[in-house]
Amino acid sequence: MKVTTLDHLVLTVQSLDATVDFYTRVLGMTVSAFAEGRLALKYGTQKINLHEVGSEFKPNARRAQAGSADLCFLSEEGLEHWMDHLEQEGVDVIEGPVRRTGAVGPMDSIYCRDPDGNLVEISNYPG
């Protein structure tokens, strides 16, 4: 028995509006409503379901709270383009570019934060 891939994850957030704005405007995700108005952010073949603090869908994490996630997203766009884009959007790069180790090997990363303070890593695998 083994799992094969990640289908979706859930972020607990202070403000659905601020979160949707950041992830759609800054990271290029799309927003989708499902199951009686719940919201998800979609990118590639994955999605991030959103729970607003105090209105979490049950069952949920035992200690669900906004700002406790570290997320890493892969991009085909070069990090220099991302750094320019983030600056234009008023988002501070807090570290990088730096070399890190991803799921399949070495990668180059930059870091910023979303409206809840979650750490957002944007990465490229070399070559």
Secondary structure as GFF3:
##gff-version 3
##sequence-region A 1 127
A	DSSP	beta_strand	8	13	.	.	.	ID=ss1
A	DSSP	alpha_helix	16	21	.	.	.	ID=ss2
A	DSSP	pi_helix	22	26	.	.	.	ID=ss3
A	DSSP	beta_strand	30	34	.	.	.	ID=ss4
A	DSSP	beta_strand	38	43	.	.	.	ID=ss5
A	DSSP	beta_strand	46	52	.	.	.	ID=ss6
A	DSSP	beta_strand	70	74	.	.	.	ID=ss7
A	DSSP	alpha_helix	79	88	.	.	.	ID=ss8
A	DSSP	beta_strand	95	102	.	.	.	ID=ss9
A	DSSP	beta_strand	105	113	.	.	.	ID=ss10
A	DSSP	beta_strand	119	124	.	.	.	ID=ss11
###
